[in-house]
Amino acid sequence: MRLLPPTVEPAAFALASRLAEQVRHPAVAGLIAAGAAPDRSYVVHQLVAGRPLAVAGRGGSLPPRHVAEVAVGLADALADVHRVGLTHGRVRPANVLLDDEGRPHLLDLGVAQLAADVPAPHGVDGPSGARQLLAPEQLEGEDLGPPADVFLLGATLLVLLLGADPDGVAARLQQGPAALPALLAGLDPVWQPMLSAMMLAAPHERATAPEVAHRAAGMIAHLPA
């Protein structure tokens, strides 16, 4: 169970909960229940056993083929989330679990964008001073749509492929669009076209989640296991 901040508007919470209940995807930890306590709203999600992607992929420990399989699973899941009219807004390694068979499961569905995901100045996340992966439109405080999730999935894949600390990648990305080519230059060239299309500065120019799923599926057979 997760308690939401008291600032969450009841009407927005009710709408997001109704939409989240429509998502039935194997790579999504689904919403089981949602309601309001005396002073806080709450959600209950499906329990998924596994390791956080942030741990499983630390230091570049996931083989490239597995990263592509994760990309397919998460992009397909996001396509389903977007289909019902939701935007996740917090796609990052800490919000993905890998089960015992290595399959990804997206956590925090439906109400994530309501749960105080307004970035602090310069993208600093909380009192620890850690950076968080954010789409450019999140940094600007703009309304989010499906393209934000695609950017965040691209940033998550970038973290896995570089074997880098998410905070360090976030800090680099928050320097602006010019930082991305330097980060991509450290990857196998096979990844660069897809990630470039996912992480364009203009949201309307980015690839869609179904396009990412299709492109990543086509890469699997050509990557080392």
C-alpha positions in Angstrom: 0.0 0.0 0.0 1.2 3.5 -0.7 -0.1 6.7 0.9 -0.3 9.7 -1.3 0.4 13.3 -0.3 -2.5 15.2 1.1 -2.2 17.7 -1.8 -3.5 15.1 -4.3 -6.8 16.4 -5.6 -9.7 13.9 -5.0 -11.1 14.3 -8.5 -7.7 13.7 -10.2 -7.1 10.8 -8.0 -10.4 9.2 -8.8 -9.9 9.6 -12.5 -6.4 8.2 -12.5 -7.5 5.3 -10.4 -10.3 4.4 -12.8 -8.0 4.6 -15.8 -5.3 2.5 -14.0 -7.8 -0.3 -13.3 -8.2 -0.7 -17.1 -4.5 -1.6 -17.6 -4.0 -5.4 -17.8 -0.5 -6.0 -19.0 1.9 -8.6 -17.7 4.8 -6.1 -17.4 2.7 -3.8 -15.2 2.2 -4.2 -11.5 -1.5 -3.5 -11.7 -3.7 -1.5 -9.4 -5.7 -3.7 -7.0 -7.4 -1.1 -4.9 -7.6 2.7 -4.3 -9.4 4.8 -1.8 -9.4 7.6 0.7 -8.4 7.4 4.3 -9.5 10.2 6.7 -6.6 12.5 5.6 -4.8 10.7 2.8 -5.6 8.8 -0.4 -4.0 5.4 -0.8 -3.4 2.8 -3.5 -2.6 -0.9 -3.4 -0.7 -2.5 -6.2 0.0 -6.0 -7.2 2.9 -7.5 -5.4 5.8 -8.5 -7.6 8.7 -10.5 -6.4 12.0 -9.5 -7.9 15.0 -7.2 -7.8 14.9 -3.5 -8.6 16.3 -2.8 -12.1 18.6 -0.2 -10.4 20.2 -3.1 -8.5 20.1 -5.8 -11.2 21.6 -3.5 -13.8 24.3 -1.9 -11.7 27.7 -1.6 -13.3 26.4 -2.7 -16.7 25.8 -6.2 -15.5 22.8 -6.9 -17.8 23.8 -8.3 -21.2 22.8 -6.1 -24.2 20.2 -8.7 -25.4 18.6 -8.6 -22.0 18.5 -4.8 -22.0 16.7 -5.0 -25.4 14.2 -7.5 -23.9 13.6 -5.1 -21.0 13.0 -2.3 -23.6 10.4 -4.4 -25.4 8.6 -5.3 -22.2 8.5 -1.8 -20.8 7.7 -0.1 -24.1 4.8 -2.5 -24.7 3.6 -1.9 -21.2 3.8 1.9 -21.7 1.8 1.5 -24.9 -1.0 -0.1 -22.9 -0.7 2.6 -20.2 -1.0 5.3 -22.8 -3.9 3.6 -24.5 -6.1 4.2 -21.5 -5.1 7.8 -21.3 -2.5 7.7 -18.5 1.1 9.0 -18.4 3.4 7.3 -15.9 5.9 10.1 -15.4 8.3 8.2 -13.2 9.8 5.6 -15.5 13.2 5.0 -14.0 15.4 2.1 -12.8 14.1 2.3 -9.2 10.5 1.9 -10.5 11.1 -1.3 -12.4 11.5 -4.8 -11.0 13.0 -7.8 -12.7 11.4 -11.1 -11.7 13.2 -14.4 -11.3 13.0 -15.0 -15.1 14.4 -11.6 -15.8 11.2 -10.1 -17.1 10.5 -6.4 -16.2 7.6 -5.1 -14.2 6.7 -1.4 -14.1 5.7 -0.2 -10.7 3.8 2.9 -9.5 1.1 2.8 -12.1 -1.6 5.3 -12.6 -1.1 7.7 -9.7 2.6 8.2 -10.0 2.1 11.5 -11.7 -0.1 12.7 -8.9 2.4 11.8 -6.1 4.4 15.0 -5.9 6.5 14.4 -8.9 7.0 18.2 -9.3 10.8 18.5 -9.7 12.6 20.7 -7.2 14.9 23.4 -8.6 17.4 22.1 -11.1 15.9 18.6 -10.9 17.1 17.8 -7.3 15.1 15.1 -5.8 14.6 15.6 -2.1 16.8 16.5 0.8 19.5 14.0 -0.1 20.4 16.2 -3.1 20.2 13.3 -5.5 19.3 13.9 -9.1 16.4 12.2 -10.7 15.8 11.2 -14.4 13.5 13.8 -15.8 12.2 14.6 -19.3 12.9 18.1 -20.5 9.2 19.1 -20.1 9.3 17.9 -16.5 12.3 20.2 -15.8 10.2 23.1 -17.3 7.2 22.3 -15.2 5.0 21.6 -18.3 2.1 19.2 -18.6 3.2 15.6 -19.2 2.1 13.2 -21.9 3.2 9.9 -23.3 6.4 11.4 -24.9 7.7 12.0 -21.4 7.5 8.3 -20.6 9.3 7.5 -23.8 12.1 9.9 -22.9 12.4 8.4 -19.4 12.5 4.9 -20.8 15.3 6.0 -23.1 17.2 7.5 -20.1 16.6 4.2 -18.2 18.1 2.1 -21.0 21.0 4.6 -21.3 21.8 4.0 -17.6 21.7 0.2 -18.1 23.9 0.3 -21.2 26.5 2.7 -19.8 26.5 0.8 -16.5 26.4 4.3 -14.9 24.9 5.7 -11.7 21.4 7.1 -12.5 22.1 10.3 -10.6 25.2 10.9 -12.8 23.3 10.4 -16.0 20.5 12.6 -14.7 22.9 15.4 -13.9 24.4 15.1 -17.4 21.0 15.1 -19.2 19.8 18.1 -17.2 22.6 20.2 -18.8 20.5 20.3 -21.9 20.2 18.6 -25.3 23.8 19.0 -26.1 24.8 16.5 -23.4 23.0 13.6 -25.1 25.3 13.0 -28.1 28.3 12.7 -25.8 26.4 10.1 -23.7 25.3 8.1 -26.7 28.9 8.1 -28.1 29.8 5.7 -25.3 27.4 3.0 -26.6 27.4 0.4 -29.2 26.3 2.2 -32.4 23.4 -0.2 -32.8 21.6 1.5 -29.9 22.1 5.1 -31.0 19.3 5.6 -33.5 16.6 4.2 -31.2 17.7 6.1 -28.2 18.2 9.3 -30.2 14.6 9.0 -31.4 13.3 8.4 -27.9 15.2 11.3 -26.3 14.6 14.2 -28.7 14.1 17.5 -26.9 10.8 18.2 -28.6 8.1 15.8 -27.2 6.1 15.6 -30.4 9.1 14.5 -32.4 9.9 11.5 -30.2 9.2 7.9 -31.1 6.1 6.4 -29.6 6.0 3.5 -27.2 4.8 1.0 -29.8 7.5 2.1 -32.2 10.1 1.6 -29.5 8.8 -1.9 -28.8 9.0 -2.8 -32.5 12.5 -1.4 -32.9 13.9 -3.1 -29.8 12.3 -6.4 -30.7 14.1 -6.2 -34.1 17.4 -5.7 -32.3 17.3 -8.7 -30.0 18.6 -11.4 -32.4 21.6 -9.2 -33.3 22.8 -8.5 -29.8 25.1 -10.7 -27.6 23.4 -12.6 -24.8 
